[in-house]
């Protein structure tokens, strides 16, 4: 599976290094521009977005509104939709574990990759813990976190034999250990393909690879989980799969690196991956621009007030939360301009819409970004469509 990285002698190495440096600067600038509490609330929504797009690549379309319902224990009566909701909930739980440091310094290790697979599969409904042999249609049980014990074909790629997987992982770990920052960012892409090339599990390899790359970028760029490449990959899924297939091909000629596989194809995929990452940072940065976001939220609050579902002063509370990030409850009466009873009414109405949250009934208020309002507050984040119960 060599080369593991794009070598210094590659004609494309300089461009890739430039993309990695630009991505690091853009991501850091975006995170610094946000209030910490706003960033934490936004990360919650991005987890649902990441889950939606990662599952969509696998052909599982579970809209974030349905995902949000699942997080609130509100499941569809349709068994298949319920299973998809549980799958999405499992994905979010694993990403939250990653976002809080669960894979720190282990994202590119066999131990960390197996634990990611185990945690995801442990939360899946029983009907989803089977893979089907495309030739015999035999249903094969998936053991969470266990390396495959069978030969597999992925498109035109015959993955290495099961017995060779641990040995190849030794090289995988050695190649990606102790890298500098630029190489680590590049490795988020190159390791992504090499893990899929290994195909260590019977099923779930794509999701695990995307979660692994998310974890690498989270750690190396300190992204705060505020953006995800999964959205870019899903919106360019044909190119994503085409690049992955090209990376499976052998070295083309004497100018194509010194490994067994094509270095040129790996460089092209890496550029594709890094450019999509940059696009996603810029997209999220544009959505969350304070002035534009404030206008969208205020317009929504004014409309809901006219419809009678929000008290008149609710808009003021939302504006303060955008500027300050959090609001102690003791200051509510001053902002609302009335007594405690009216202040409680405002809080209850905002909470009912899911646009504020707090750790307890006495803890400060924070702004929340519910999936049900994403089309109004953050248009384009994911498709705007209704979800059936």
C-alpha positions in Angstrom: 0.0 0.0 0.0 3.0 2.3 -0.4 3.3 5.3 -0.7 1.6 6.2 2.6 2.2 10.0 2.1 2.9 12.1 -1.0 6.7 12.3 -1.1 8.8 15.4 -1.2 9.9 14.6 -4.7 6.4 14.6 -6.1 5.7 17.5 -8.4 2.4 18.0 -6.5 3.9 18.1 -3.0 4.3 21.8 -2.9 0.7 22.5 -3.8 -0.5 20.1 -1.2 1.7 21.7 1.5 0.2 25.1 0.5 -3.3 23.7 0.8 -2.6 22.2 4.2 -1.2 25.5 5.5 -4.1 27.5 4.1 -6.6 25.1 5.7 -4.8 25.4 9.1 -5.0 29.2 8.9 -8.7 29.3 7.7 -9.8 26.8 10.3 -8.1 28.6 13.2 -9.4 32.0 12.1 -13.0 30.6 11.9 -12.8 29.2 15.4 -11.3 32.4 16.9 -14.2 34.4 15.4 -16.8 32.6 17.5 -17.9 33.0 21.1 -17.0 29.8 22.9 -20.6 29.1 23.9 -21.8 29.8 20.3 -19.1 27.4 19.0 -20.2 24.7 21.4 -23.8 25.0 20.3 -22.8 25.1 16.6 -20.7 21.9 17.1 -23.9 20.1 18.3 -25.6 20.9 15.0 -22.5 20.0 12.9 -22.5 16.6 14.5 -26.0 16.0 13.1 -24.8 17.4 9.7 -21.7 15.2 9.7 -23.8 12.2 10.5 -26.4 13.0 7.9 -23.9 13.4 5.1 -21.7 10.4 6.1 -24.7 8.1 6.1 -26.0 9.6 2.9 -22.7 8.5 1.2 -23.7 4.9 2.3 -27.1 5.3 0.8 -28.9 5.9 4.1 -31.0 9.1 3.9 -32.0 10.1 7.5 -32.8 13.8 7.5 -31.4 15.8 10.4 -34.9 16.6 11.7 -35.4 12.8 12.1 -31.9 12.6 13.7 -32.9 15.4 16.1 -36.1 13.5 17.0 -34.1 10.4 17.7 -31.8 12.3 20.0 -35.0 13.3 21.9 -36.1 9.6 22.0 -38.8 10.3 19.4 -38.7 7.4 16.9 -40.6 6.6 13.8 -43.2 3.9 13.9 -41.8 2.5 10.7 -39.2 -0.1 11.7 -36.7 0.7 8.9 -36.8 4.4 9.6 -36.4 3.7 13.3 -33.3 1.6 12.5 -31.9 4.5 10.5 -32.6 6.9 13.3 -30.8 4.6 15.7 -27.9 4.3 13.2 -27.7 8.1 13.1 -27.8 8.3 16.9 -24.9 5.9 17.1 -22.8 7.9 14.7 -23.4 11.1 16.7 -22.6 9.4 20.0 -19.2 8.2 18.5 -18.4 11.6 17.1 -19.2 13.3 20.4 -16.8 10.9 22.1 -14.2 11.8 19.5 -15.0 15.6 19.8 -14.4 15.3 23.6 -10.9 13.7 23.2 -11.8 10.0 22.9 -9.3 9.4 20.1 -6.7 11.9 21.0 -3.3 10.6 19.7 -4.9 7.3 18.7 -6.9 8.3 15.5 -4.3 6.6 13.2 -3.8 3.5 15.4 -5.3 0.0 15.1 -6.5 0.3 18.7 -8.3 3.6 18.0 -9.8 2.5 14.7 -11.1 -0.8 16.2 -12.6 1.1 19.2 -14.3 3.5 16.9 -15.9 0.6 15.0 -16.8 -1.1 18.2 -18.5 1.9 19.7 -20.5 2.6 16.6 -21.6 -1.0 16.1 -22.4 -1.6 19.7 -25.2 1.1 19.4 -26.7 -0.3 16.1 -30.0 -2.1 16.1 -29.6 -5.9 15.6 -30.9 -5.9 12.0 -28.0 -3.7 11.0 -25.3 -6.0 12.4 -25.1 -8.2 9.3 -23.2 -8.0 6.0 -24.4 -9.8 2.9 -22.1 -11.8 0.6 -23.0 -10.4 -2.9 -22.4 -13.7 -4.6 -24.1 -16.2 -2.3 -26.4 -13.7 -0.4 -25.2 -15.3 2.8 -25.9 -13.0 5.9 -22.7 -12.7 7.9 -22.8 -11.4 11.5 -20.7 -8.3 12.2 -18.8 -8.4 15.4 -18.2 -4.8 16.7 -14.5 -3.9 16.7 -13.4 -7.2 15.2 -11.1 -7.4 12.1 -12.7 -9.3 9.3 -12.0 -13.0 9.0 -13.1 -13.3 5.3 -11.8 -12.2 1.9 -13.7 -9.3 0.4 -14.0 -7.4 -2.9 -14.8 -3.7 -2.9 -15.7 -2.7 -6.5 -12.7 -3.9 -8.5 -10.4 -3.9 -5.5 -9.7 -7.2 -3.9 -8.6 -6.3 -0.3 -5.7 -8.1 1.3 -6.3 -11.4 3.0 -7.6 -11.3 6.6 -4.4 -12.7 8.0 -2.4 -9.9 6.5 -4.5 -7.1 8.0 -2.6 -6.9 11.4 0.8 -6.8 9.6 -0.3 -4.1 7.3 -1.6 -2.1 10.2 1.9 -2.2 11.7 3.1 -0.3 8.7 0.0 2.0 8.8 0.8 3.0 12.4 4.5 3.5 11.7 3.9 5.6 8.7 1.6 8.0 10.4 3.3 8.3 13.8 5.3 11.4 14.8 4.5 13.5 11.7 4.9 17.2 11.6 1.8 19.4 11.3 1.7 19.7 7.5 2.2 16.0 7.0 -0.4 15.3 9.6 -3.0 17.4 7.7 -2.1 15.6 4.5 -2.3 12.3 6.3 -6.0 13.0 7.1 -6.5 12.3 3.3 -3.9 9.7 2.5 -4.7 7.6 5.6 -8.4 7.9 4.6 -7.8 6.0 1.4 -5.2 3.5 2.9 -7.7 2.5 5.6 -10.3 1.9 3.0 -7.8 -0.1 0.9 -7.1 -2.3 3.9 -10.9 -2.7 4.4 -10.3 -4.0 8.0 -14.0 -4.7 8.9 -16.7 -6.6 7.1 -18.8 -3.4 7.1 -18.7 0.2 8.4 -15.3 1.0 6.8 -16.4 4.2 5.1 -18.0 5.7 8.2 -14.9 4.7 10.3 -12.6 6.2 7.7 -14.5 9.5 7.7 -14.6 9.6 11.6 -10.9 8.9 11.6 -10.2 11.8 9.3 -12.5 14.0 11.3 -10.5 13.1 14.4 -7.2 13.8 12.8 -8.3 17.3 11.6 -9.9 17.9 15.0 -6.6 17.3 16.8 -4.1 18.7 14.3 -6.1 21.8 13.4 -8.0 22.2 16.7 -11.2 22.7 14.6 -13.6 22.6 17.6 -15.7 20.3 15.4 -17.2 23.4 13.8 -17.0 22.0 10.2 -16.9 18.7 8.5 -15.5 17.4 5.2 -18.3 14.8 5.1 -20.7 17.4 3.7 -18.2 18.2 0.9 -17.6 14.5 0.1 -21.4 13.7 0.0 -22.1 16.7 -2.3 -19.3 15.4 -4.6 -19.8 11.7 -4.0 -19.2 10.5 -7.6 -15.8 12.3 -7.6 -15.1 11.0 -4.1 -15.6 7.4 -5.2 -13.8 7.9 -8.5 -10.7 9.3 -6.6 -10.8 6.4 -4.2 -10.9 3.8 -7.0 -8.0 5.6 -8.8 -5.9 5.3 -5.6 -6.4 1.5 -5.7 -4.5 1.4 -9.0 -0.9 0.4 -9.3 2.0 2.8 -10.1 1.6 4.1 -13.6 5.2 4.6 -14.7 8.7 5.6 -13.5 7.5 9.1 -12.8 4.7 7.9 -10.5 6.5 7.6 -7.2 8.4 4.6 -5.9 5.6 2.6 -4.2 3.4 -0.2 -5.4 0.3 2.1 -5.7 0.0 5.3 -7.8 1.4 8.3 -6.0 -0.1 10.6 -8.6 -3.6 9.3 -7.9 -3.0 9.7 -4.1 -1.9 13.3 -4.6 -5.0 14.0 -6.7 -7.2 12.6 -4.0 -5.4 14.5 -1.3 -5.8 17.8 -3.2 -9.5 17.0 -3.7 -9.9 16.2 0.0 -8.1 19.4 1.2 -9.9 21.7 -1.2 -13.3 20.3 0.0 -12.2 20.9 3.6 -11.3 24.5 2.7 -14.7 24.9 1.0 -16.5 23.6 4.1 -14.6 26.0 6.4 -15.5 28.9 4.1 -19.1 27.7 3.8 -19.6 27.5 7.6 -17.8 30.9 8.1 -20.2 32.5 5.6 -23.3 31.0 7.4 -22.2 32.1 10.8 -21.2 35.7 10.0 -22.6 37.6 13.0 -24.5 40.3 11.1 -26.1 37.9 8.7 -26.9 35.3 11.3 -28.4 38.0 13.5 -30.7 39.2 10.7 -31.9 35.7 10.0 -32.6 35.0 13.7 -34.3 38.3 14.3 -36.5 37.9 11.3 -37.5 34.5 12.5 -38.3 35.7 16.0 -40.3 38.6 14.7 -42.3 36.3 12.5 -43.0 33.9 15.4 -44.0 36.9 17.6 -46.5 38.0 15.0 -47.9 34.5 14.9 -48.3 34.5 18.6 -45.8 31.6 19.4 -43.2 33.9 21.0 -43.6 36.7 23.5 -42.6 40.2 22.2 -39.3 40.3 24.2 -38.0 36.9 23.1 -36.1 38.6 20.2 -34.2 40.7 22.6 -33.1 37.6 24.6 -31.8 35.9 21.4 -29.9 39.0 20.4 -28.1 39.2 23.8 -27.2 35.5 23.5 -25.6 36.1 20.1 -23.5 38.9 21.4 -22.5 37.5 24.8 -22.7 33.7 24.3 -24.5 33.1 27.6 -27.0 34.9 29.7 -27.4 34.4 33.5 -31.0 34.0 34.5 -30.8 36.8 37.0 -30.4 39.3 34.2 -33.5 38.2 32.3 -36.0 40.5 34.0 -33.8 43.5 33.1 -33.7 42.5 29.4 -37.4 41.6 29.2 -38.3 44.7 31.1 -41.1 43.0 33.2 -41.3 40.7 36.2 -40.0 37.2 36.8 -43.2 35.6 35.6 -43.0 37.2 32.2 -39.2 36.3 32.0 -40.1 32.7 32.7 -42.7 32.8 30.0 -40.1 34.0 27.5 -37.7 31.3 28.5 -40.3 28.6 28.2 -41.4 29.8 24.8 -37.8 29.9 23.5 -37.1 26.5 25.0 -40.2 25.0 23.4 -38.8 26.0 20.0 -35.4 24.5 20.9 -33.5 27.8 20.4 -32.0 28.0 23.9 -30.5 25.5 26.2 -29.0 25.4 29.7 -27.4 22.8 32.0 -30.2 23.1 34.6 -33.2 25.2 35.6 -30.9 27.7 37.3 -27.9 27.6 34.9 -27.2 30.4 32.4 -28.9 30.3 29.0 -27.1 29.5 25.8 -28.2 29.8 22.2 -29.0 26.5 20.4 -29.2 25.7 16.7 -32.1 23.2 16.2 -32.2 21.2 13.0 -35.8 22.2 12.5 -34.7 25.8 12.0 -31.5 25.2 10.1 -33.2 26.1 6.8 -34.1 29.5 8.2 -31.1 30.2 10.4 -28.3 28.5 8.3 -29.7 27.9 4.8 -27.8 25.4 2.7 -26.4 23.4 5.7 -28.5 20.4 4.6 -31.5 19.9 2.4 -34.7 21.6 3.5 -37.4 18.9 3.6 -40.0 17.7 6.0 -39.6 14.5 8.0 -42.3 12.0 8.4 -43.2 10.8 11.9 
